[in-house]
């Protein structure tokens, strides 16, 4: 996260939503209309901006798909702080994880526990559906997850309870908006895209979708072995 901006206006209609963020001058020095800026982890296209007025402001458009996947219109209020980050340039040092800014879903904060100067935060994932399967296969302890665009290390994952946790050190607490969110608030979640590609490739290689594909492959192997040994089923 490069900077914390402030929500100045939220204008929603049937077609989507226009979001204006102020106090954003530090990330607008090289801005152009059409550039991408991640707002709380959601990659959005700049449609208007001013580098000086109101501490530097920019406007983005949110399609209904984005509104459905994120917290950017449902819970976000005028005056809220939001995490801002420009797309990473190819020539800069890579100091985190690969994050696309394509939010998968939201999770709910269920607890915040101080641990020395750090804070442990526990999140509840929504109940999985056919259109939005569980994200738990992509979450592993000491792996990473992007929350409101902040790449964080997972400290715990409970598959049965569908919860996961992270720890924020003091430096991180001062640089992002997450510590200001109360228990019950939602955060934008993006999981590791590499894990998604690996899963899809493995499932395809096994000959199908999910368990049925694995079962089919095993049956083929057994049939081949029996045929080689001249054994009929």
N, C-alpha and C positions, 0 to 999 in steps of 0.2 A: 504494500500500500504506500503510495507516494504522499498523499495529502488527505486531510479531512475537510470536506466542503459542507455547506449548509443548504438544506432544501428551502427554496424561496417560494415555489408554487407547484401545485399539482392540479392539472386540468384534465379531467377524464370525460370521455363520451363513448358512444357505442363503438367507435372505431379503434379506440385505444386510449393513450394518455400522453400528455405533454408534461415533461418534468423539467423544472428550471433549478439549477444549482448555482449558488453564489459563493463568495470567499474562495474562489478556485484559481486565482491568478497564477500560483506556482506551477500549475500543470498546463497553462494556456499559452506559454511563451512561443511554442512552435505549432499551435493548433491551426487546423484548417477545417472548413466545413466538409463533412464526410469522414473525418477521422473517428476512430473508436476510442471511447473512454469507458472503463469499467466502473460502474456505480454499484457499490455493495456487491461486487462480484459479477454483475450482469453486464456483458459487453453491449454498449449502446452507441448509436451513431449521432455525432454532433450535427445539429441542423442550423443552429445560430450560436454566436458567442461574442463576447466583448472582453478584451483583456484587462480593462481598467475599471469600468463602471461596476459598482457594488462589490469591489474587491475582486473583480473578474468573475464573469458569469458565463454559463453555457446552457443550451437547451437541447434536450434529446426527446425522441419519440419512442414510446413503448407500445409495441403491438400487443394484441390480446393474448398471444401465446406467452409473451414475456410476463404479462400481468398474472397469468394463470400459474406460472412456474415460480414466481418470486414474491417477495414481500414489498415490492416497490410501490404498490398502490393500495394494497389492503391495509397495511399497518403504518406505512410511512406517513409522517405528518410534517407540515410546514414548521421549520425550525430544527428538525432533526439533523444530526450529523451523519454524513455518509462517507464511506471509504471511496477514494478516487485513485485510479491508476491508469496511465496511458499504456498502449500496446508497447511491448518490449522491442527495442531496436536491435538489429542483428549484431551491432558492434559493441554492445555493452556486456558487462560481466553478468553471468547467469547465477543468481544467488538464492534460488528457491526451487519450486517445482513447476512443471508445465501446467498452466491453468489457462483454459480457453476463454473463460467468461461466459460459458454456456451452462447456466444453472439447471441442475437436474430436478430439484425439489426444495422444499423448506423443511427445517426441523425446529422443534420447540425447546426452549431452554427450560429444564426441569429443576436444576439446582446450581448454585454458585457457592463454592466452598473455599475460603482463604487457606493458603498453604505457605506460610512464611510471607515473602513478598509477592508470591504468585497467587493465581486463582485457578482452581479446578472447576470446569464447567461441564455439566452433563446435559446431553441433548436426547430428545425422543424423536425418532423417525415416524412418519405417518404410516398407517396400515397399508401394506402393498396392495395393488390392484392389477388387473390384467393389462391395463394400459400403462401402468407405472409400477413395475416390479420392484422388489426390495433392493436397496442399495447396499445392504450388508455384505454381499459377496465381494464388494470392492473396498471394504473397510477392514483393516487389520491393525492390531497394536503396533506402534512404531512406524506405521505407514503414514500417509498424509491425507488430509481433506481440506478443501477450500471452503471457508465459512465467511460469507459476505466478502468474498474475494481475497481473504487472508489465508495463505497457505500455512496450515498448522499440523503438528505431529499428533497422531492419535495416541492417547495414553491408555484407553480401555475401549473394548467393544463387547457388548453383550448381545449375542444373536437372539437369544430367547426373549429378552425384554425389549429388543429392537432399540437399544440405546448405545451411545458412544460418548466418549469424553475427551477433552483436551485440557492442556494447562497453558495459561498465559503468564509469561514472565513479566516483571514490572515494566521493562522497556516496551514490550508489545502492548501492554495495557494503555500506555500513554499515546500510542500512535494510531490506534484503530477505534472504531465505534462500538465494537462488541461489548466491552465492559459496561457501557452505559445502558445496555438493554436489560430490562427487568426479567425476572422469572415469568414464564408464560409467553414471552415474545418469540417471534420466529426469526430464523436466520436462513439465508440462501446457502444451499449446499451444492457443491460440485465435486464429484469424485474423480479418481484417476482415470483419464481417458485411455491410457495404455492397458489398464485392466479390462476395460470394455472390449478393446480390439482383441486381446488375448483370448478372452472368453468366447467371443464370436468365432474366432479362427479355430479354437479347439473343438467347439460344438460342431462346426461345419466339417472338420476333419473326422469327427466321430460318426458322421453320417446322418445328422438330424438335429432336432431341437430338444435340448434338455435330456432327461433320463431315457426317453424313448430312443434317441439316437445312440446313446451308450449301450443300451440293451441290444439294439439291432446289430451294432458292431461286434459285441461279444458273441451273439448267436452266429454270425458269419464266421468268426474265428473258430468256434466250436465245430461248426459244420465242416470247415476246411480240414481241421485236424482229424475228424472222424472219417472223412472221405479218403484222406491220405492213408489211414490205417485200414481202410476197407471195411469199416463198421457202418452198418445201416442203422438209422434211427427207427 
